[in-house]
Amino acid sequence: MMKPRLAILQYHSAPYRDPVFQKVSERSYIDATVLTMSGIDFGHTYRPKSASQYPNYFIGKSFRFRYLGFFHPGIFKQLFLGNYDVYLTHTGSITGLIVMLYSWMKRKALIWSSDSVLFPKLDKVISPEIHHSLERQLFKKIDAFWVPGNATQEYIEHQGVSKKQVFQGAYCLDIDHILQLSVSAKARRHDIRAALGVNNSDWLFLFVGRMLPFRGVKYLLGAFRLLTQQFQNVKLLLIGDGTEKPGLQAECQRLGLSEIVFLDPVPLNRLTDYYVAADTYVTPALREHYSLALAQAAICGLPMISTDRVGAVKDYLLDGKTGFIVPAGDSQALAAAMARLVTSRDLAKDMGEKAALLSKHRTVTWAAEQLEAAVILALSTQ
């Protein structure tokens, strides 16, 4: 029996997709080919190009249209020559819509992938009512869904899709690799903290990500300023770049917040050092569909504090058990949650251990199996 042929359209290679595609290629239950729209992740240019060995084809030059996204003329060649049985695509670009239309024209199985969530949109091109109505009609024509986690699954089901059609794992870090890196990092934890100017008695909070308005880092600075009025032994490490970073640095200098340390973006293999060095991970986002930083924090056994506007809390953060969930845009609530952990090391340790246990099942093998199951279901509908 021939293996089903799957075409996967992706924007760019990424460390939260590559391990899964590599595992699918190794398992050989399906014949998957990845069609990559861009050779560069423009949001994270410091990331090295993928070294994975799965079949991956760059589909060539693109044109960008406002509101409609990218169009790649080269997609037509891949579609005509590929003779695929199943297509996995998105609706965030013209190219993705072309793949969708082609699958319908050829009466082939179709899988949709996205990280959409129920949180209110910050930037509305069309009204939520019109958007949801159009999407509900679209979803009726899709055979299966492959999504990052529970938050997007809830969104898909809210749009009228059956639970049995939805599979997870579209964003999945290599847990085993991160745990291997953490072993070395734990042996060097004292030195890593010392290089940051952090003593053993200090409580180190960590944030990793691009400092953009929707990430709400200014609220974290506000919370940390309140925290320093209560405690002398707290530090905050912010890792990343972004348009808001210069202003945040200037504000820290103006307020004399020397307890806050800024670092430029760090490659994934080195990031584990800082998760291990930290005592708590904090994400103050106003809206974030997912958060791979939150996922890595859980894998590394950190207690977490997040706003209620981060999709990954549905997978890794049980309020009061693996950390705390606070309202977005509320510095006082954020500071109160941070203070609770500073004053209870035993609680923080217990939360971190539970977070690590909660993350264990979301492995690369699990994600590959979820994708394979989506393919099987999609084919069964044809």
ZAMARGU-4260 file (C-alpha; in steps of 0.2 Angstrom, whole numbers, plus 5000, padded with zeros to 4 digits):
<rodrens>
0) 5000/5000/5000 | 5007/5017/4995 | 5009/5030/5009 | 4998/5045/5007 | 5007/5060/5000
5) 5005/5076/5011 | 5010/5094/5006 | 5013/5106/5020 | 5013/5124/5017 | 5024/5134/5030
10) 5029/5152/5031 | 5047/5148/5036 | 5057/5135/5045 | 5056/5136/5064 | 5062/5127/5079
15) 5044/5123/5084 | 5040/5115/5068 | 5057/5107/5062 | 5058/5093/5075 | 5040/5087/5071
20) 5043/5087/5052 | 5059/5078/5055 | 5050/5065/5066 | 5036/5063/5053 | 5050/5060/5039
25) 5059/5047/5050 | 5043/5038/5055 | 5038/5035/5037 | 5019/5033/5039 | 5016/5047/5027
30) 5026/5054/5013 | 5027/5073/5018 | 5034/5087/5008 | 5036/5104/5016 | 5033/5119/5004
35) 5042/5134/5012 | 5037/5152/5008 | 5052/5161/5015 | 5070/5156/5018 | 5071/5169/5032
40) 5060/5172/5048 | 5060/5191/5047 | 5053/5192/5065 | 5068/5182/5071 | 5083/5185/5059
45) 5095/5179/5072 | 5088/5161/5071 | 5100/5150/5060 | 5093/5141/5045 | 5085/5124/5048
50) 5098/5109/5047 | 5084/5096/5047 | 5084/5083/5034 | 5065/5082/5030 | 5060/5086/5012
55) 5059/5105/5011 | 5056/5115/4995 | 5058/5134/4995 | 5044/5140/4983 | 5053/5155/4976
60) 5050/5174/4974 | 5035/5182/4982 | 5024/5198/4981 | 5016/5206/4996 | 4999/5214/4995
65) 4992/5224/5009 | 4979/5214/5020 | 4980/5199/5009 | 4998/5194/5013 | 5010/5185/5001
70) 5008/5178/4984 | 5021/5165/4977 | 5019/5161/4959 | 5030/5146/4961 | 5016/5138/4971
75) 5008/5133/4955 | 5022/5122/4949 | 5023/5113/4966 | 5004/5110/4965 | 5004/5104/4947
80) 5019/5092/4949 | 5017/5086/4966 | 5002/5075/4964 | 4998/5075/4983 | 4984/5066/4992
85) 4982/5079/5006 | 4986/5097/5008 | 4989/5106/5024 | 4988/5125/5023 | 4983/5142/5031
90) 4972/5157/5027 | 4985/5170/5031 | 4991/5173/5013 | 4986/5172/4995 | 4997/5157/4993
95) 4988/5148/5007 | 4972/5152/4999 | 4978/5145/4982 | 4983/5129/4990 | 4965/5128/4998
100) 4956/5132/4982 | 4967/5119/4972 | 4963/5105/4985 | 4944/5108/4982 | 4946/5109/4963
105) 4955/5092/4963 | 4944/5085/4977 | 4958/5081/4988 | 4959/5081/5007 | 4962/5097/5016
110) 4969/5101/5033 | 4969/5119/5040 | 4982/5125/5053 | 4982/5141/5063 | 4985/5148/5080
115) 4968/5158/5081 | 4961/5161/5098 | 4945/5168/5106 | 4954/5183/5113 | 4947/5200/5106
120) 4958/5206/5092 | 4968/5222/5094 | 4969/5227/5076 | 4953/5224/5067 | 4952/5225/5048
125) 4934/5218/5047 | 4922/5216/5061 | 4923/5201/5072 | 4905/5196/5067 | 4909/5196/5049
130) 4926/5187/5051 | 4918/5173/5062 | 4903/5171/5050 | 4915/5169/5035 | 4926/5157/5045
135) 4912/5146/5050 | 4907/5144/5032 | 4925/5140/5027 | 4927/5127/5041 | 4913/5117/5034
140) 4924/5113/5019 | 4939/5108/5029 | 4942/5089/5033 | 4954/5091/5048 | 4963/5104/5059
145) 4980/5104/5066 | 4983/5117/5079 | 4996/5122/5092 | 4985/5118/5108 | 4970/5119/5118
150) 4966/5138/5116 | 4965/5136/5097 | 4955/5120/5098 | 4943/5129/5109 | 4942/5142/5095
155) 4939/5129/5082 | 4925/5120/5091 | 4917/5137/5095 | 4916/5139/5077 | 4905/5124/5075
160) 4919/5111/5071 | 4917/5093/5079 | 4931/5089/5092 | 4935/5073/5083 | 4942/5084/5068
165) 4954/5094/5078 | 4972/5088/5082 | 4986/5097/5091 | 5005/5099/5090 | 5007/5112/5077
170) 5019/5121/5088 | 5030/5109/5097 | 5048/5111/5105 | 5060/5096/5106 | 5058/5093/5124
175) 5071/5079/5125 | 5084/5091/5118 | 5079/5105/5130 | 5081/5093/5145 | 5098/5088/5139
180) 5104/5106/5138 | 5096/5109/5155 | 5107/5096/5163 | 5123/5106/5158 | 5115/5122/5163
185) 5111/5116/5180 | 5129/5112/5183 | 5134/5130/5178 | 5119/5139/5186 | 5129/5149/5199
190) 5141/5155/5185 | 5127/5160/5174 | 5118/5170/5187 | 5135/5178/5193 | 5138/5184/5175
195) 5121/5193/5176 | 5125/5201/5192 | 5113/5189/5201 | 5117/5182/5218 | 5111/5165/5225
200) 5099/5174/5237 | 5091/5185/5223 | 5075/5180/5215 | 5077/5181/5196 | 5061/5184/5185
205) 5063/5180/5167 | 5054/5187/5151 | 5059/5181/5133 | 5052/5188/5117 | 5052/5203/5105
210) 5047/5219/5115 | 5032/5224/5105 | 5017/5234/5111 | 5005/5218/5112 | 5018/5209/5123
215) 5014/5222/5137 | 5032/5223/5144 | 5029/5240/5150 | 5016/5233/5163 | 5030/5220/5168
220) 5041/5235/5172 | 5027/5243/5182 | 5025/5228/5192 | 5043/5225/5195 | 5045/5243/5201
225) 5031/5240/5214 | 5040/5224/5219 | 5056/5233/5222 | 5047/5243/5235 | 5044/5228/5245
230) 5059/5217/5242 | 5078/5221/5240 | 5083/5204/5233 | 5073/5204/5216 | 5080/5204/5198
235) 5072/5205/5181 | 5080/5198/5165 | 5073/5203/5148 | 5079/5194/5133 | 5075/5200/5115
240) 5074/5214/5103 | 5059/5224/5097 | 5053/5242/5094 | 5049/5245/5112 | 5066/5240/5119
245) 5075/5257/5118 | 5061/5266/5126 | 5060/5253/5140 | 5079/5254/5143 | 5078/5273/5144
250) 5064/5271/5156 | 5073/5259/5167 | 5088/5271/5167 | 5077/5286/5171 | 5069/5277/5186
255) 5086/5270/5192 | 5080/5252/5190 | 5097/5244/5190 | 5090/5227/5195 | 5083/5225/5177
260) 5095/5217/5165 | 5092/5218/5146 | 5100/5205/5134 | 5099/5204/5115 | 5091/5189/5107
265) 5099/5172/5111 | 5099/5157/5100 | 5088/5143/5106 | 5102/5131/5111 | 5108/5145/5123
270) 5092/5150/5130 | 5090/5135/5141 | 5104/5143/5151 | 5093/5157/5156 | 5078/5147/5160
275) 5088/5136/5172 | 5096/5152/5180 | 5079/5160/5183 | 5067/5157/5197 | 5051/5162/5189
280) 5045/5165/5171 | 5033/5180/5168 | 5023/5185/5152 | 5013/5201/5153 | 5006/5200/5135
285) 4990/5210/5131 | 4987/5196/5117 | 4997/5182/5112 | 4990/5167/5102 | 5003/5155/5109
290) 5019/5157/5119 | 5034/5145/5115 | 5043/5154/5129 | 5030/5149/5141 | 5031/5131/5134
295) 5050/5131/5137 | 5048/5138/5155 | 5037/5123/5159 | 5049/5111/5151 | 5063/5118/5162
300) 5052/5117/5178 | 5049/5135/5181 | 5034/5142/5190 | 5025/5154/5178 | 5015/5170/5179
305) 5005/5174/5164 | 4991/5186/5159 | 4974/5178/5154 | 4977/5183/5136 | 4991/5170/5131
310) 4985/5155/5122 | 4998/5143/5129 | 4991/5145/5147 | 4978/5132/5142 | 4992/5119/5140
315) 5005/5123/5153 | 4998/5135/5166 | 4985/5129/5179 | 4981/5144/5190 | 4987/5141/5208
320) 4996/5124/5203 | 5009/5128/5190 | 5009/5147/5192 | 4997/5161/5192 | 4986/5169/5179
325) 4982/5188/5181 | 4972/5200/5171 | 4981/5208/5156 | 4986/5226/5158 | 4986/5225/5177
330) 5003/5229/5184 | 4997/5228/5202 | 4990/5210/5200 | 5006/5205/5191 | 5016/5212/5206
335) 5005/5203/5218 | 5008/5186/5210 | 5026/5189/5209 | 5027/5194/5227 | 5018/5177/5232
340) 5032/5167/5224 | 5046/5178/5231 | 5039/5175/5249 | 5036/5156/5246 | 5050/5146/5239
345) 5042/5130/5243 | 5027/5134/5233 | 5037/5140/5218 | 5047/5124/5218 | 5031/5113/5219
350) 5023/5124/5205 | 5039/5121/5194 | 5039/5103/5197 | 5021/5101/5192 | 5024/5112/5176
355) 5037/5100/5171 | 5026/5085/5173 | 5012/5094/5163 | 5024/5097/5149 | 5030/5080/5147
360) 5017/5072/5135 | 5018/5086/5122 | 5033/5078/5114 | 5039/5078/5096 | 5033/5060/5094
365) 5016/5065/5101 | 5015/5080/5089 | 5020/5069/5074 | 5007/5056/5078 | 4994/5070/5080
370) 4998/5076/5062 | 4997/5058/5055 | 4980/5056/5063 | 4974/5072/5055 | 4980/5065/5038
375) 4971/5048/5041 | 4955/5057/5046 | 4956/5069/5031 | 4958/5055/5019 | 4944/5045/5026
380) 4931/5059/5022 | 4935/5058/5003
</rodrens>
